[in-house]
Amino acid sequence: MTPAPAVATAVTFVWLGMVLAISFLEAPLKFRAPGVTLPIGLGIGRLVFRALNTVEVVLAAVLVVAFVAGQPSRGAVTAATVAVVVLIVQLALVRPRLTRRSDRVLAGHDAPRSRSHHAYIALEMIKVIALISAGILLLTA
């Protein structure tokens, strides 16, 4: 395996691991911890997801560079493209809505549960499937 495919494969699985650990493990568990109120959980979540999304953007950029430098299969490119597009949609469309809601809650106002939260989770599931697919396709190339 030449360096570019190896880097692409590693980045794909690191990205996948981070999304699984934060979105599907840390995020729901923090609200079950003793003494964690909704405002505290939201405050922590905002920090954690800002950091996760920043790292995701860096990993996506590295993945694109590795793909340009290497010759991945069309399937791997398609799967990785889905993951990158989902990330862009999350950052550009969904996160701002979630931020507005959490701003209201943190300011002490009532804010109904947002459908954007469900959209973000659905997009995370699509991203996970895309990253698993890209990783497998990169490994089997």
DSSP file with accessible surface (Angstrom, degrees, kcal/mol):
  #  RESIDUE AA STRUCTURE BP1 BP2  ACC     N-H-->O    O-->H-N    N-H-->O    O-->H-N    TCO  KAPPA ALPHA  PHI   PSI    X-CA   Y-CA   Z-CA
    1    1 A M              0   0  151      0, 0.0     0, 0.0     0, 0.0     0, 0.0   0.000 360.0 360.0 360.0 126.2    0.0    0.0    0.0
    2    2 A T     >  -     0   0   89      1,-0.1     4,-1.9     4,-0.0     5,-0.2  -0.318 360.0 -99.2 -74.5 166.9    1.5    3.4   -1.0
    3    3 A P  H  > S+     0   0  103      0, 0.0     4,-2.9     0, 0.0     5,-0.2   0.884 116.1  56.3 -58.5 -42.8    1.4    6.3    1.5
    4    4 A A  H  > S+     0   0   17      1,-0.2     4,-2.8     2,-0.2     5,-0.2   0.944 110.6  42.3 -61.1 -49.0   -1.7    8.1    0.1
    5    5 A P  H  > S+     0   0   35      0, 0.0     4,-2.7     0, 0.0    -1,-0.2   0.899 114.7  52.4 -64.2 -35.3   -4.1    5.1    0.4
    6    6 A A  H  X S+     0   0   39     -4,-1.9     4,-2.6     2,-0.2    -2,-0.2   0.925 111.9  45.6 -64.7 -42.8   -2.7    4.2    3.8
    7    7 A V  H  X S+     0   0   65     -4,-2.9     4,-3.0     2,-0.2     5,-0.3   0.931 112.8  50.7 -64.4 -45.2   -3.2    7.8    5.0
    8    8 A A  H  X S+     0   0    1     -4,-2.8     4,-2.3    -5,-0.2    -2,-0.2   0.921 112.3  47.0 -59.2 -43.6   -6.7    7.8    3.5
    9    9 A T  H  X S+     0   0   12     -4,-2.7     4,-2.2     2,-0.2     5,-0.2   0.944 114.2  46.3 -64.9 -47.1   -7.6    4.6    5.2
   10   10 A A  H  X S+     0   0   55     -4,-2.6     4,-2.6     1,-0.2     5,-0.2   0.933 113.5  48.5 -62.0 -45.8   -6.2    5.7    8.6
   11   11 A V  H  X S+     0   0   16     -4,-3.0     4,-2.8     1,-0.2     5,-0.2   0.911 109.7  53.5 -62.0 -41.5   -7.9    9.1    8.4
   12   12 A T  H  X S+     0   0    0     -4,-2.3     4,-2.5    -5,-0.3    -1,-0.2   0.938 112.9  42.2 -59.9 -46.4  -11.2    7.4    7.4
   13   13 A F  H  X S+     0   0   72     -4,-2.2     4,-2.5     2,-0.2    -1,-0.2   0.850 113.3  51.9 -74.7 -31.3  -11.2    5.1   10.4
   14   14 A V  H  X S+     0   0   80     -4,-2.6     4,-2.4    -5,-0.2    -2,-0.2   0.945 111.8  47.8 -64.8 -46.1  -10.0    7.8   12.9
   15   15 A W  H  X S+     0   0    0     -4,-2.8     4,-2.4    -5,-0.2     5,-0.2   0.944 112.3  49.7 -58.4 -46.8  -12.8   10.0   11.7
   16   16 A L  H  X S+     0   0   16     -4,-2.5     4,-2.6    -5,-0.2     5,-0.2   0.934 110.4  49.9 -58.4 -47.2  -15.3    7.1   12.1
   17   17 A G  H  X S+     0   0   37     -4,-2.5     4,-2.6     1,-0.2    -1,-0.2   0.893 110.0  50.4 -61.2 -40.0  -14.0    6.4   15.6
   18   18 A M  H  X S+     0   0   58     -4,-2.4     4,-2.6     2,-0.2     5,-0.4   0.927 111.5  47.5 -65.7 -43.6  -14.4   10.0   16.7
   19   19 A V  H  X>S+     0   0    0     -4,-2.4     4,-2.0     1,-0.2     5,-0.8   0.936 114.3  47.0 -63.7 -45.5  -17.9   10.3   15.4
   20   20 A L  H  X5S+     0   0   72     -4,-2.6     4,-1.1    -5,-0.2     5,-0.3   0.933 115.0  46.3 -61.3 -45.4  -18.9    7.0   17.1
   21   21 A A  H  <>S+     0   0   46     -4,-2.6     5,-2.8    -5,-0.2     4,-0.5   0.914 123.6  31.0 -66.3 -42.9  -17.3    7.9   20.4
   22   22 A I  I  <>S+     0   0   39     -4,-2.6     5,-2.8     3,-0.2    -3,-0.2   0.959 126.1  36.6 -82.3 -55.0  -18.7   11.4   20.6
   23   23 A S  I  <5S+     0   0   15     -4,-2.0    -3,-0.2    -5,-0.4    -2,-0.1   0.849 129.5  28.6 -72.0 -34.9  -22.0   11.3   18.9
   24   24 A F  I  <<S+     0   0   81     -4,-1.1    -1,-0.2    -5,-0.8    -3,-0.2   0.496 134.0  22.8-109.6  -3.0  -23.2    7.9   19.9
   25   25 A L  I  >5S+     0   0  101     -4,-0.5     4,-1.6    -5,-0.3    -3,-0.2   0.646 125.0  34.9-123.0 -62.3  -21.4    7.4   23.3
   26   26 A E  I  ><S+     0   0   49     -5,-2.8     4,-2.2     1,-0.2    -3,-0.2   0.930 113.0  56.4 -64.9 -48.0  -20.4   10.7   25.0
   27   27 A A  H  ><S+     0   0   17     -5,-2.8     4,-0.6     1,-0.2    -1,-0.2   0.930 114.0  35.6 -57.2 -51.7  -23.4   12.8   23.9
   28   28 A P  H  4 S+     0   0   65      0, 0.0     3,-0.5     0, 0.0     4,-0.3   0.881 117.0  54.1 -72.0 -31.3  -26.2   10.7   25.3
   29   29 A L  H >X S+     0   0   86     -4,-1.6     3,-1.8     1,-0.2     4,-0.6   0.830  93.9  67.7 -72.4 -31.0  -24.3    9.6   28.4
   30   30 A K  H >< S+     0   0   23     -4,-2.2     3,-0.9     1,-0.3    -1,-0.2   0.851  96.1  56.0 -60.7 -31.6  -23.4   13.0   29.6
   31   31 A F  T 3< S+     0   0   87     -4,-0.6    -1,-0.3    -3,-0.5    -2,-0.2   0.637 102.9  56.5 -76.6 -10.4  -27.0   13.8   30.4
   32   32 A R  T <4 S+     0   0  204     -3,-1.8    -1,-0.2    -4,-0.3    -2,-0.2   0.542  81.8 108.0 -93.8  -9.4  -27.2   10.7   32.6
   33   33 A A  S X< S-     0   0   43     -3,-0.9     3,-1.8    -4,-0.6    -3,-0.0  -0.433  84.8 -95.8 -70.0 142.0  -24.4   11.8   34.9
   34   34 A P  T 3  S+     0   0  131      0, 0.0    -1,-0.1     0, 0.0     3,-0.1  -0.309 106.2  11.9 -59.7 133.9  -25.4   12.9   38.3
   35   35 A G  T 3  S+     0   0   71      1,-0.2     2,-0.9    -4,-0.1     5,-0.1   0.416  87.0 133.5  83.7  -2.7  -25.9   16.6   38.7
   36   36 A V    <   -     0   0   39     -3,-1.8    -1,-0.2    -6,-0.1     2,-0.1  -0.739  38.0-166.1 -86.2 110.2  -25.7   17.4   35.0
   37   37 A T     >  -     0   0   71     -2,-0.9     4,-3.1    -3,-0.1     5,-0.2  -0.421  36.0-100.0 -85.5 169.1  -28.6   19.7   34.2
   38   38 A L  H  > S+     0   0   82      1,-0.2     4,-2.9     2,-0.2     5,-0.3   0.941 123.4  48.4 -57.5 -48.2  -29.8   20.5   30.7
   39   39 A P  H  > S+     0   0   59      0, 0.0     4,-2.4     0, 0.0    -1,-0.2   0.921 113.8  46.7 -61.0 -40.2  -27.9   23.8   30.6
   40   40 A I  H  > S+     0   0   86      2,-0.2     4,-2.6     1,-0.2     5,-0.2   0.945 113.6  48.5 -65.5 -45.2  -24.7   22.2   31.8
   41   41 A G  H  X S+     0   0    0     -4,-3.1     4,-2.9     1,-0.2    -1,-0.2   0.908 112.4  48.5 -60.9 -41.4  -25.1   19.3   29.3
   42   42 A L  H  X S+     0   0   28     -4,-2.9     4,-2.6    -5,-0.2    -1,-0.2   0.904 110.6  51.0 -65.5 -41.5  -25.8   21.7   26.5
   43   43 A G  H  X S+     0   0   24     -4,-2.4     4,-1.7    -5,-0.3    -2,-0.2   0.933 114.1  43.6 -61.8 -44.7  -22.8   23.9   27.4
   44   44 A I  H  X S+     0   0   69     -4,-2.6     4,-2.8     1,-0.2     5,-0.2   0.934 113.0  53.1 -64.3 -45.2  -20.5   20.8   27.5
   45   45 A G  H  X S+     0   0   10     -4,-2.9     4,-3.0    -5,-0.2     5,-0.3   0.887 105.6  53.3 -59.1 -41.1  -22.0   19.5   24.3
   46   46 A R  H  X S+     0   0   53     -4,-2.6     4,-2.0     1,-0.2    -1,-0.2   0.928 112.1  44.9 -61.1 -44.0  -21.4   22.7   22.4
   47   47 A L  H  X S+     0   0  110     -4,-1.7     4,-2.1     2,-0.2    -2,-0.2   0.935 115.8  46.4 -64.3 -46.0  -17.7   22.7   23.4
   48   48 A V  H  X S+     0   0   38     -4,-2.8     4,-3.0     1,-0.2    -2,-0.2   0.934 114.9  45.4 -65.8 -45.4  -17.3   19.0   22.5
   49   49 A F  H  X S+     0   0   29     -4,-3.0     4,-2.9     2,-0.2     5,-0.2   0.849 109.8  54.9 -71.7 -30.1  -19.1   19.2   19.2
   50   50 A R  H  X S+     0   0  118     -4,-2.0     4,-2.0    -5,-0.3    -1,-0.2   0.939 112.7  43.8 -63.5 -43.4  -17.3   22.4   18.2
   51   51 A A  H  X S+     0   0   56     -4,-2.1     4,-2.5     2,-0.2    -2,-0.2   0.932 114.4  49.4 -66.5 -45.0  -14.0   20.5   18.8
   52   52 A L  H  X S+     0   0    6     -4,-3.0     4,-2.9     1,-0.2    -2,-0.2   0.945 111.6  48.5 -58.9 -48.5  -15.3   17.4   17.0
   53   53 A N  H  X S+     0   0    5     -4,-2.9     4,-2.2     1,-0.2    -1,-0.2   0.878 109.6  52.8 -63.5 -35.6  -16.4   19.4   14.0
   54   54 A T  H  X S+     0   0   87     -4,-2.0     4,-1.9    -5,-0.2    -1,-0.2   0.944 112.2  44.7 -63.3 -46.2  -13.1   21.2   13.8
   55   55 A V  H  X S+     0   0   55     -4,-2.5     4,-3.0     1,-0.2     5,-0.2   0.902 110.5  55.7 -65.1 -38.5  -11.2   17.9   13.8
   56   56 A E  H  X S+     0   0    0     -4,-2.9     4,-2.9     1,-0.2    -1,-0.2   0.898 105.9  50.9 -60.5 -41.5  -13.7   16.5   11.2
   57   57 A V  H  X S+     0   0   71     -4,-2.2     4,-2.3     2,-0.2    -1,-0.2   0.926 111.9  47.5 -62.7 -42.4  -13.0   19.4    8.9
   58   58 A V  H  X S+     0   0   82     -4,-1.9     4,-2.6     2,-0.2    -2,-0.2   0.941 113.4  47.4 -63.8 -46.1   -9.2   18.8    9.2
   59   59 A L  H  X S+     0   0   23     -4,-3.0     4,-2.6     1,-0.2    -2,-0.2   0.904 110.7  52.0 -63.6 -39.9   -9.7   15.0    8.6
   60   60 A A  H  X S+     0   0    8     -4,-2.9     4,-2.5    -5,-0.2    -1,-0.2   0.915 110.2  49.1 -61.9 -41.4  -11.9   15.6    5.6
   61   61 A A  H  X S+     0   0   54     -4,-2.3     4,-2.4     2,-0.2    -2,-0.2   0.923 111.5  48.4 -64.8 -42.7   -9.3   18.0    4.1
   62   62 A V  H  X S+     0   0   57     -4,-2.6     4,-2.8     2,-0.2    -2,-0.2   0.914 110.8  52.2 -63.5 -39.9   -6.5   15.4    4.7
   63   63 A L  H  X S+     0   0    2     -4,-2.6     4,-2.5     2,-0.2    -2,-0.2   0.928 108.7  49.6 -62.6 -43.2   -8.7   12.7    3.1
   64   64 A V  H  X S+     0   0   76     -4,-2.5     4,-2.4     2,-0.2    -1,-0.2   0.935 111.9  48.2 -62.1 -44.6   -9.3   14.9    0.0
   65   65 A V  H  X S+     0   0  100     -4,-2.4     4,-2.5     1,-0.2    -2,-0.2   0.926 111.3  50.3 -62.3 -43.3   -5.6   15.5   -0.3
   66   66 A A  H  X S+     0   0    8     -4,-2.8     4,-1.9     1,-0.2    -1,-0.2   0.887 110.7  50.0 -63.0 -37.3   -4.8   11.8    0.1
   67   67 A F  H  < S+     0   0   29     -4,-2.5    -1,-0.2     2,-0.2    -2,-0.2   0.895 110.9  48.4 -67.9 -39.2   -7.4   11.0   -2.6
   68   68 A V  H  < S+     0   0  121     -4,-2.4    -2,-0.2     1,-0.2    -1,-0.2   0.908 115.1  45.7 -66.0 -39.6   -5.9   13.5   -5.0
   69   69 A A  H  < S+     0   0   77     -4,-2.5    -2,-0.2    -5,-0.2    -1,-0.2   0.788 119.7  40.6 -74.6 -28.4   -2.4   12.1   -4.3
   70   70 A G  S  < S-     0   0   16     -4,-1.9    -3,-0.0    -5,-0.2     0, 0.0  -0.283  84.2-114.5-106.5-167.7   -3.5    8.5   -4.7
   71   71 A Q        +     0   0  191     -2,-0.1    -3,-0.1     0, 0.0    -4,-0.1  -0.599  39.4 179.4-130.7  71.7   -5.9    6.6   -7.0
   72   72 A P        -     0   0   36      0, 0.0    66,-0.1     0, 0.0    65,-0.0  -0.284  36.8 -90.8 -71.3 161.8   -8.7    5.4   -4.8
   73   73 A S     >  -     0   0   45     64,-0.1     4,-2.3     1,-0.1     5,-0.2  -0.256  32.8-113.1 -67.2 158.8  -11.6    3.4   -6.3
   74   74 A R  H  > S+     0   0  214      1,-0.2     4,-2.6     2,-0.2     5,-0.2   0.888 118.4  54.5 -60.4 -38.1  -14.7    5.2   -7.5
   75   75 A G  H  > S+     0   0   30      2,-0.2     4,-2.7     1,-0.2    -1,-0.2   0.913 107.5  48.8 -63.3 -42.7  -16.7    3.6   -4.7
   76   76 A A  H  > S+     0   0    0      2,-0.2     4,-2.6     1,-0.2     5,-0.2   0.916 112.2  49.0 -64.3 -41.2  -14.3    4.9   -2.0
   77   77 A V  H  X S+     0   0   53     -4,-2.3     4,-2.6     2,-0.2    -2,-0.2   0.926 112.1  48.9 -63.8 -43.7  -14.4    8.3   -3.5
   78   78 A T  H  X S+     0   0   81     -4,-2.6     4,-2.2     2,-0.2    -2,-0.2   0.941 113.2  46.1 -61.7 -47.9  -18.2    8.2   -3.6
   79   79 A A  H  X S+     0   0   12     -4,-2.7     4,-2.0     1,-0.2    -2,-0.2   0.927 114.7  47.0 -62.7 -44.4  -18.5    7.0    0.0
   80   80 A A  H  X S+     0   0    4     -4,-2.6     4,-2.5     1,-0.2    -1,-0.2   0.889 109.3  55.1 -65.8 -36.7  -16.0    9.6    1.3
   81   81 A T  H  X S+     0   0   71     -4,-2.6     4,-2.9    -5,-0.2     5,-0.2   0.907 105.4  52.8 -62.2 -40.8  -17.8   12.3   -0.7
   82   82 A V  H  X S+     0   0   59     -4,-2.2     4,-2.7     1,-0.2    -1,-0.2   0.940 109.5  49.1 -59.2 -45.2  -21.1   11.4    1.0
   83   83 A A  H  X S+     0   0    0     -4,-2.0     4,-2.2     1,-0.2    -2,-0.2   0.922 113.0  46.6 -61.3 -43.3  -19.4   11.8    4.4
   84   84 A V  H  X S+     0   0   30     -4,-2.5     4,-2.4     2,-0.2    -2,-0.2   0.924 112.8  49.0 -67.1 -42.4  -17.9   15.2    3.5
   85   85 A V  H  X S+     0   0   76     -4,-2.9     4,-2.6     2,-0.2    -2,-0.2   0.921 110.0  51.8 -64.8 -40.9  -21.2   16.5    2.1
   86   86 A V  H  X S+     0   0   11     -4,-2.7     4,-2.8    -5,-0.2    -1,-0.2   0.934 109.0  50.9 -60.4 -43.6  -23.0   15.3    5.2
   87   87 A L  H  X S+     0   0    4     -4,-2.2     4,-2.7     1,-0.2     5,-0.2   0.932 109.9  49.8 -59.5 -43.7  -20.4   17.2    7.3
   88   88 A I  H  X S+     0   0   98     -4,-2.4     4,-2.9     1,-0.2     5,-0.3   0.922 111.0  48.8 -62.3 -43.7  -21.0   20.3    5.3
   89   89 A V  H  X>S+     0   0   48     -4,-2.6     4,-2.6     1,-0.2     5,-1.5   0.926 111.7  50.1 -62.2 -43.8  -24.7   20.1    5.6
   90   90 A Q  I  <>S+     0   0    0     -4,-2.8     5,-3.4    -5,-0.2     4,-0.2   0.933 116.4  40.8 -59.4 -46.4  -24.4   19.6    9.4
   91   91 A L  I  <5S+     0   0   58     -4,-2.7    -2,-0.2    -5,-0.2    -1,-0.2   0.872 123.2  37.2 -72.6 -37.7  -22.1   22.6    9.8
   92   92 A A  I  <5S+     0   0   63     -4,-2.9    -3,-0.2    -5,-0.2    -2,-0.2   0.834 133.5  14.0 -86.7 -32.3  -23.9   24.9    7.4
   93   93 A L  I  X5S+     0   0   98     -4,-2.6     4,-0.6    -5,-0.3    -3,-0.2   0.811 127.6  35.2-113.8 -43.9  -27.6   24.1    8.0
   94   94 A V  I  ><S+     0   0    9     -5,-1.5     4,-2.2    -4,-0.2     3,-0.4   0.925 109.5  55.3 -87.9 -47.2  -28.2   22.0   11.1
   95   95 A R  H  ><S+     0   0   37     -5,-3.4     4,-2.9     1,-0.2     5,-0.2   0.897 104.2  55.3 -57.1 -41.9  -25.6   23.2   13.7
   96   96 A P  H  > S+     0   0   46      0, 0.0     4,-2.2     0, 0.0    -1,-0.2   0.913 109.3  48.0 -59.5 -37.8  -26.7   26.9   13.4
   97   97 A R  H  X S+     0   0  132     -4,-0.6     4,-1.9    -3,-0.4    -2,-0.2   0.911 112.6  48.0 -66.6 -42.6  -30.3   25.9   14.2
   98   98 A L  H  X S+     0   0   34     -4,-2.2     4,-2.7     1,-0.2     5,-0.2   0.884 110.1  53.3 -64.8 -37.2  -29.1   23.8   17.2
   99   99 A T  H  X S+     0   0   38     -4,-2.9     4,-2.7    -5,-0.2    -2,-0.2   0.913 106.6  51.6 -64.3 -42.8  -27.0   26.7   18.4
  100  100 A R  H  X S+     0   0  145     -4,-2.2     4,-1.8    -5,-0.2    -1,-0.2   0.921 112.1  47.0 -61.0 -41.7  -29.9   29.1   18.3
  101  101 A R  H  X S+     0   0   46     -4,-1.9     4,-2.3     1,-0.2    -2,-0.2   0.945 113.1  47.2 -65.3 -46.5  -32.0   26.6   20.4
  102  102 A S  H  X S+     0   0    6     -4,-2.7     4,-3.0     1,-0.2     5,-0.2   0.873 107.5  57.8 -66.9 -32.3  -29.2   26.0   22.9
  103  103 A D  H  X S+     0   0   76     -4,-2.7     4,-1.5    -5,-0.2    -1,-0.2   0.924 108.0  47.5 -58.4 -43.9  -28.6   29.8   23.2
  104  104 A R  H  <>S+     0   0  128     -4,-1.8     5,-2.5     2,-0.2    -2,-0.2   0.926 113.5  46.4 -63.9 -45.8  -32.2   30.2   24.2
  105  105 A V  H ><5S+     0   0   14     -4,-2.3     3,-1.8     1,-0.2    -2,-0.2   0.934 112.3  50.3 -63.4 -44.8  -32.0   27.4   26.8
  106  106 A L  H 3<5S+     0   0   76     -4,-3.0    -1,-0.2     1,-0.3    -2,-0.2   0.784 106.2  56.8 -66.2 -24.4  -28.7   28.7   28.2
  107  107 A A  T 3<5S-     0   0   68     -4,-1.5    -1,-0.3    -5,-0.2    -2,-0.2   0.440 124.6-104.9 -84.6   0.7  -30.3   32.2   28.5
  108  108 A G  T < 5S+     0   0   67     -3,-1.8     2,-0.2     1,-0.3    -3,-0.2   0.535  77.4 131.7  91.2   8.8  -33.0   30.6   30.7
  109  109 A H      < -     0   0  108     -5,-2.5    -1,-0.3    -6,-0.2     2,-0.3  -0.610  62.6-107.4 -91.9 153.8  -35.8   30.6   28.1
  110  110 A D        +     0   0  156     -2,-0.2    -1,-0.1     0, 0.0    -5,-0.0  -0.601  39.1 179.8 -74.5 137.1  -38.1   27.6   27.3
  111  111 A A        -     0   0   18     -2,-0.3     3,-0.1    -6,-0.0   -10,-0.0  -0.965  25.1-126.1-141.7 120.7  -37.3   26.1   24.0
  112  112 A P        -     0   0  109      0, 0.0     0, 0.0     0, 0.0     0, 0.0  -0.255  45.6 -81.0 -62.7 155.4  -39.2   23.1   22.6
  113  113 A R        -     0   0  158      1,-0.1     2,-0.3     2,-0.1     3,-0.0  -0.330  55.1-123.9 -56.9 136.5  -37.1   20.1   21.5
  114  114 A S    >>  -     0   0   23      1,-0.1     3,-0.8    -3,-0.1     4,-0.7  -0.659  10.6-146.8 -92.2 138.6  -35.8   20.8   18.1
  115  115 A R  H 3> S+     0   0  223     -2,-0.3     4,-2.1     1,-0.2     3,-0.2   0.726  99.0  73.2 -68.5 -21.9  -36.4   18.6   15.0
  116  116 A S  H 3> S+     0   0   14      1,-0.2     4,-2.6     2,-0.2    -1,-0.2   0.832  88.3  60.0 -61.6 -31.1  -32.9   19.7   14.0
  117  117 A H  H <> S+     0   0   68     -3,-0.8     4,-2.1     2,-0.2    -1,-0.2   0.925 106.3  46.2 -62.2 -42.7  -31.5   17.4   16.7
  118  118 A H  H  X S+     0   0  108     -4,-0.7     4,-2.5     1,-0.2    -2,-0.2   0.886 111.1  52.6 -67.3 -37.9  -33.1   14.5   15.0
  119  119 A A  H  X S+     0   0   42     -4,-2.1     4,-2.7     2,-0.2    -2,-0.2   0.912 108.2  51.1 -62.4 -41.9  -31.8   15.7   11.6
  120  120 A Y  H  X S+     0   0   14     -4,-2.6     4,-2.4     1,-0.2    -2,-0.2   0.927 110.8  48.2 -62.8 -43.0  -28.3   15.9   13.0
  121  121 A I  H  X S+     0   0   56     -4,-2.1     4,-2.2     2,-0.2    -1,-0.2   0.924 111.4  49.9 -63.6 -44.3  -28.6   12.3   14.4
  122  122 A A  H  X S+     0   0   46     -4,-2.5     4,-2.2     1,-0.2    -2,-0.2   0.922 111.5  48.9 -60.9 -42.5  -29.9   11.0   11.1
  123  123 A L  H  X S+     0   0   30     -4,-2.7     4,-2.7     1,-0.2    -1,-0.2   0.882 108.0  54.6 -65.6 -36.5  -27.0   12.7    9.3
  124  124 A E  H  X S+     0   0    2     -4,-2.4     4,-2.6     2,-0.2    -1,-0.2   0.910 107.7  50.4 -62.7 -39.5  -24.5   11.3   11.7
  125  125 A M  H  X S+     0   0   99     -4,-2.2     4,-2.3     2,-0.2    -2,-0.2   0.919 111.0  47.9 -64.8 -41.8  -25.9    7.8   10.9
  126  126 A I  H  X S+     0   0   80     -4,-2.2     4,-2.6     2,-0.2    -2,-0.2   0.924 111.9  50.5 -62.9 -42.1  -25.5    8.4    7.2
  127  127 A K  H  X S+     0   0    0     -4,-2.7     4,-2.8     2,-0.2    -2,-0.2   0.914 109.3  51.0 -63.2 -41.8  -21.9    9.7    7.8
  128  128 A V  H  X S+     0   0   18     -4,-2.6     4,-2.7     2,-0.2     5,-0.2   0.935 111.4  47.1 -61.5 -46.3  -21.1    6.6    9.8
  129  129 A I  H  X S+     0   0  109     -4,-2.3     4,-2.6     1,-0.2    -2,-0.2   0.924 113.2  49.4 -62.4 -41.7  -22.3    4.3    7.1
  130  130 A A  H  X S+     0   0    7     -4,-2.6     4,-2.9     1,-0.2    -2,-0.2   0.914 112.2  47.3 -64.2 -42.0  -20.4    6.4    4.5
  131  131 A L  H  X S+     0   0    0     -4,-2.8     4,-2.7     2,-0.2    -2,-0.2   0.898 112.0  49.6 -68.6 -39.5  -17.2    6.2    6.5
  132  132 A I  H  X S+     0   0   68     -4,-2.7     4,-2.6    -5,-0.2     5,-0.2   0.946 113.8  47.0 -61.4 -46.3  -17.5    2.5    7.1
  133  133 A S  H  X S+     0   0   50     -4,-2.6     4,-2.7    -5,-0.2     5,-0.2   0.935 113.4  47.3 -60.8 -47.9  -18.1    2.0    3.4
  134  134 A A  H  X S+     0   0    0     -4,-2.9     4,-2.5     1,-0.2    -1,-0.2   0.927 112.8  49.9 -61.1 -43.8  -15.2    4.2    2.4
  135  135 A G  H  X S+     0   0    0     -4,-2.7     4,-2.2     2,-0.2    -2,-0.2   0.926 112.5  45.8 -61.7 -44.9  -12.9    2.5    4.9
  136  136 A I  H  X S+     0   0   88     -4,-2.6     4,-2.0     1,-0.2    -1,-0.2   0.931 113.2  49.9 -64.7 -43.9  -13.8   -1.0    3.7
  137  137 A L  H  < S+     0   0   61     -4,-2.7     4,-0.4    -5,-0.2    -1,-0.2   0.872 111.1  49.4 -64.2 -35.9  -13.4    0.0    0.1
  138  138 A L  H >< S+     0   0    8     -4,-2.5     3,-0.6    -5,-0.2    -1,-0.2   0.891 111.5  49.4 -68.6 -37.7  -10.0    1.5    0.8
  139  139 A L  H 3< S+     0   0   99     -4,-2.2    -2,-0.2     1,-0.2    -1,-0.2   0.823 113.2  45.9 -69.1 -32.3   -8.9   -1.6    2.6
  140  140 A T  T 3<        0   0  104     -4,-2.0    -1,-0.2    -5,-0.2    -2,-0.2   0.405 360.0 360.0 -94.0   2.7  -10.0   -3.9   -0.2
  141  141 A A    <         0   0  102     -3,-0.6    -3,-0.0    -4,-0.4    -4,-0.0  -0.361 360.0 360.0 -77.3 360.0   -8.5   -1.9   -3.0
